[in-house]
């Protein structure tokens, strides 16, 4: 398979792992870096031996580049995605796919019109941990899925992130920052969501940055930082998702559990690719299950490689824009439900992405 040439727009904190990993996948050839700060692009280009350090406009004008990896801050996701699509590029974008539902529809509609692909993080559901859990559920290990729980509780990012302001702007907050990992895992394991409800609040109107770069700077909080959502899945299961930046004491709660008519499943952290999978069948004890799938390290970039495979060979790519938009709508729906005091009925749906090949299939 001829590699698909890739350029990255956005050379900030998250980009390092993408630059590192995209140099490893045979499905892609990483050729360029771009940023609104050209010096950052030049630094990444030198660090990773790339021949091209571009402005955003220069990268979009390069006819060799087929996939744009959009690693800008959330409020820039839509504009960069739309520019890339207009330039005839496929797009892979960091989570969330965009900030608003209207932007999401624009991106998907333009991609369809242009015959281009859109993909979005998170891609962690392609890792061995969640793929093993999916295999167990599909094989009936826990029977009929009945309920799901997810917990992401922390004290916020201003203590460690060099530029944490965007986490507290519209399009940020714990639901839009970490919710995509949990909701994408839920959809992978259980399928699409029918309706949601929830409660959300801003606990602290201001936050103080304590990380070194901007220590002492005050942040005005624009988006809820403590949210509980309830999700009704199309298959009948009911889920609960708690996300918070207001829990500095941490938690002992599991990341995700899935409960069924015949057993329960502990799902590893959806912000990672591997982790421990534990199964308890009715009447039995918890047992750790050996992972049936690979990709257990930090494989960010695997979603780009999977989209490149689909571009060359056909078929659907797994971290597709339709699922990412469904997750985006669910997050907004939880916020809407809290504001309006009622359930939000989902307008979108999506298919569960195809499972990854199991280890035995990969070795054949």
C-alpha positions in Angstrom: 0.0 0.0 0.0 1.3 3.4 -1.0 1.6 5.6 2.2 -0.8 8.5 2.5 1.1 11.8 2.9 0.1 13.7 6.1 0.6 17.2 7.5 -0.1 18.3 11.0 -1.6 21.7 11.9 -1.1 22.7 15.5 2.3 22.1 17.2 1.2 22.5 20.8 1.4 20.2 23.8 -0.6 17.2 22.4 1.3 17.3 19.1 4.5 15.6 20.3 3.0 12.1 20.6 1.3 12.5 17.1 4.6 13.5 15.5 6.4 10.6 17.3 3.8 7.9 16.3 3.0 9.0 12.8 6.6 8.5 11.9 6.1 4.8 12.8 2.9 3.8 10.9 3.6 2.3 7.4 0.2 3.5 6.2 1.2 7.2 6.4 4.1 9.4 5.6 4.4 12.5 7.8 5.8 15.3 5.7 4.9 18.7 7.2 4.2 20.7 10.3 2.3 23.9 10.5 1.2 26.4 13.2 0.0 30.0 13.5 3.4 30.4 15.2 5.8 29.5 12.4 8.7 29.1 14.9 6.8 26.3 16.7 6.3 24.6 13.3 10.0 25.0 12.5 10.9 23.5 15.9 8.8 20.4 15.3 10.1 20.0 11.8 13.7 20.0 13.1 12.9 17.7 16.0 11.2 15.1 13.7 13.4 15.6 10.6 10.6 16.9 8.4 11.5 18.9 5.3 8.5 21.2 5.4 7.6 23.8 8.2 4.6 25.7 7.0 2.1 28.4 7.8 -1.4 27.0 7.9 -2.1 28.4 4.4 1.0 26.9 3.0 0.2 23.4 4.3 -3.3 23.6 2.9 -1.9 24.6 -0.5 0.5 21.7 -0.7 -0.9 19.3 -3.3 1.0 16.3 -2.0 -0.7 16.3 1.4 -3.8 14.1 1.5 -4.6 14.1 5.2 -4.6 17.1 7.5 -4.2 16.2 11.2 -5.9 19.1 13.0 -4.4 19.6 16.5 -5.5 23.1 17.1 -7.5 24.2 20.2 -11.2 23.2 20.2 -12.6 26.6 19.1 -10.4 26.5 16.0 -11.4 22.9 15.1 -14.3 23.8 12.8 -12.5 26.6 10.8 -9.4 24.5 10.2 -11.4 21.4 9.3 -13.5 23.4 6.8 -10.5 25.1 5.3 -8.8 21.7 4.9 -11.9 20.1 3.3 -12.2 23.1 0.9 -8.6 22.5 -0.1 -9.5 18.9 -1.0 -7.9 17.2 2.1 -9.2 14.5 4.3 -9.2 15.6 7.9 -8.4 13.9 11.3 -9.1 16.3 14.2 -8.5 16.1 17.9 -11.5 15.8 20.2 -14.1 17.1 20.3 -14.6 17.1 16.6 -15.9 20.8 16.8 -17.5 22.9 19.5 -21.1 23.3 18.3 -23.6 21.0 16.6 -24.0 23.5 13.8 -20.3 23.4 13.1 -20.4 19.6 13.2 -23.1 19.5 10.6 -21.2 21.9 8.4 -18.1 19.8 8.5 -19.8 16.5 7.8 -21.9 18.0 5.0 -18.9 19.6 3.3 -17.0 16.3 3.5 -19.8 14.4 1.9 -20.1 17.0 -0.8 -16.4 16.9 -1.5 -16.2 13.1 -1.3 -13.7 13.4 1.6 -13.3 11.6 4.9 -13.5 13.1 8.4 -12.1 11.3 11.4 -11.8 12.4 15.0 -10.1 11.5 18.3 -10.4 9.8 20.6 -8.9 6.7 19.0 -8.1 5.0 22.2 -11.1 2.7 21.7 -9.0 1.0 19.0 -6.6 -0.2 21.8 -6.4 -3.7 23.3 -8.2 -2.8 26.5 -11.6 -1.6 25.1 -11.4 -4.0 22.1 -11.1 -6.9 24.5 -14.1 -5.7 26.4 -16.1 -5.4 23.2 -15.2 -9.0 22.2 -16.4 -10.2 25.6 -19.7 -8.3 25.3 -20.2 -9.5 21.7 -19.6 -13.1 22.8 -22.2 -12.8 25.5 -19.8 -13.0 28.5 -22.0 -10.6 30.6 -25.3 -11.5 28.9 -27.7 -8.7 27.9 -26.1 -5.3 28.7 -28.2 -3.6 31.4 -26.3 -0.6 32.7 -23.0 1.3 32.3 -21.2 3.7 34.6 -18.3 6.1 33.9 -16.3 8.3 36.2 -13.8 11.0 35.4 -13.2 13.2 38.5 -10.1 15.4 39.0 -9.1 18.8 40.2 -8.7 20.4 36.8 -5.7 21.1 34.5 -4.4 24.5 35.7 -1.9 22.8 38.0 0.1 21.1 35.2 -0.9 22.3 31.7 1.2 25.2 30.3 -1.8 26.9 28.6 -5.0 25.7 30.5 -7.3 28.6 29.7 -9.2 26.8 26.8 -10.3 24.0 29.2 -12.6 26.5 30.9 -13.9 28.2 27.7 -17.0 27.3 25.8 -16.2 23.9 24.2 -14.0 23.0 27.2 -14.9 21.7 30.6 -14.6 18.1 31.8 -17.5 16.8 29.5 -16.0 18.2 26.3 -12.4 17.5 27.4 -12.7 13.9 28.7 -16.3 13.0 27.9 -15.4 12.0 24.3 -13.2 9.2 25.6 -16.0 7.8 27.8 -18.8 8.3 25.4 -16.9 6.9 22.4 -16.1 3.8 24.6 -19.8 3.5 25.5 -20.8 3.7 21.8 -18.1 1.1 20.9 -19.3 -1.3 23.6 -23.1 -0.7 23.6 -24.0 1.2 20.4 -25.7 4.5 19.8 -27.5 6.7 22.3 -31.3 7.4 22.1 -31.7 10.2 24.7 -29.9 11.9 27.6 -30.5 14.0 30.6 -28.3 15.5 33.3 -27.2 18.2 35.7 -24.3 20.6 35.3 -22.8 23.5 37.2 -19.9 25.9 37.4 -18.5 25.4 40.9 -15.9 28.1 40.9 -16.3 31.2 38.7 -12.5 31.8 38.7 -9.5 29.5 38.6 -5.9 30.3 39.3 -3.2 28.8 37.2 -0.5 27.2 39.3 1.6 25.7 36.5 4.9 27.5 35.9 4.4 29.2 32.6 1.4 31.3 33.7 1.5 30.9 37.4 -0.9 33.3 39.2 -3.0 34.1 36.2 -6.8 34.1 36.8 -9.1 32.2 34.5 -12.8 33.2 34.1 -14.8 30.0 33.9 -17.3 30.0 31.1 -18.5 26.3 31.0 -19.8 23.8 33.6 -17.0 22.0 35.5 -19.1 19.4 37.3 -21.6 17.4 35.2 -23.6 14.2 35.7 -25.3 12.7 32.7 -27.8 9.8 32.3 -27.9 8.1 28.9 -30.5 5.8 27.4 -28.9 3.6 24.7 -30.9 2.3 21.7 -30.2 -1.3 22.9 -32.1 -0.6 26.2 -29.1 -0.2 28.5 -28.9 2.9 30.8 -25.6 4.7 31.5 -24.4 7.2 34.0 -21.4 9.5 33.3 -19.8 11.8 35.9 -17.2 14.2 34.8 -15.7 16.9 37.0 -12.8 19.4 37.3 -13.9 20.1 40.9 -12.6 17.0 42.8 -9.0 17.8 43.9 -9.1 14.9 46.3 -9.4 12.4 43.5 -11.6 9.3 43.6 -11.5 5.5 44.1 -14.3 4.9 41.6 -13.6 2.8 38.5 -13.3 4.4 35.1 -16.0 2.4 33.4 -18.1 -0.7 34.4 -20.6 -2.5 32.2 -23.2 -4.6 33.9 -25.2 -7.3 32.2 -27.8 -10.0 32.9 -25.1 -12.6 33.4 -22.1 -10.7 34.7 -20.1 -7.5 35.1 -17.1 -6.1 33.3 -14.5 -3.6 34.5 -13.3 -1.6 31.5 -9.9 0.1 31.7 -9.3 3.9 31.5 -10.6 5.0 28.1 -7.9 7.7 27.9 -5.4 4.8 27.4 -5.0 2.0 25.0 -4.3 -1.0 27.2 -5.1 -1.6 30.9 -6.6 -4.4 32.9 -9.9 -6.0 32.0 -11.8 -7.8 34.7 -14.9 -10.0 34.4 -17.2 -11.3 37.1 -19.7 -13.8 36.0 -22.9 -14.2 38.1 -22.1 -16.2 41.2 -18.3 -16.1 40.5 -15.4 -13.9 41.5 -13.5 -11.2 39.7 -11.0 -12.5 37.2 -8.5 -10.6 35.1 -8.9 -11.4 31.4 -5.9 -11.6 29.1 -6.1 -8.9 26.4 -7.2 -10.4 23.1 -6.1 -7.4 21.0 -2.8 -5.5 20.6 -2.1 -1.7 20.5 -1.7 -1.3 24.3 0.8 1.5 24.4 0.2 5.2 23.6 -0.8 4.7 20.0 -2.3 8.1 19.3 -2.2 8.4 15.5 -3.6 4.9 15.0 -6.9 6.5 13.9 -5.0 8.5 11.2 -3.4 5.2 10.0 -6.7 3.5 10.0 -8.2 6.3 7.9 -5.3 6.1 5.5 -5.9 2.3 5.1 -9.5 3.0 4.3 -8.5 5.7 1.8 -6.3 3.3 -0.1 -8.3 0.1 0.3 -11.9 1.3 0.7 -14.4 0.6 3.5 -15.2 2.8 6.5 -12.5 4.1 8.9 -13.3 3.4 12.5 -12.9 6.8 14.3 -15.3 8.3 11.8 -16.9 11.7 11.9 -20.5 10.3 12.1 -19.7 8.7 15.5 -17.7 11.8 16.7 -20.7 14.0 15.9 -23.1 11.6 17.7 -20.8 11.9 20.8 -20.7 15.7 20.4 -24.5 15.9 20.3 -24.8 13.7 23.4 -22.5 16.0 25.3 -24.5 19.1 24.3 -27.7 17.2 25.1 -26.6 16.7 28.7 -25.8 20.4 29.1 -29.1 21.2 27.4 -31.1 18.9 29.6 -29.6 20.5 32.7 -30.5 23.9 31.5 -34.0 23.0 30.3 -34.9 20.5 33.1 -35.9 17.7 30.7 -34.6 14.8 28.6 -32.9 15.6 25.3 -33.8 13.2 22.5 -30.9 12.6 20.1 -31.3 13.5 16.5 -28.3 11.7 15.2 -27.3 8.0 15.4 -24.3 6.0 14.3 -23.1 2.5 13.8 -20.7 0.8 16.1 -17.3 0.9 14.5 -15.9 -2.4 13.1 -13.8 -4.3 15.7 -10.1 -4.4 15.4 -8.5 -7.7 14.4 -7.7 -9.9 17.4 -4.2 -11.0 18.0 -4.7 -14.5 16.6 -6.1 -13.0 13.4 -3.1 -10.6 13.1 -0.7 -13.5 13.4 -2.3 -15.6 10.7 
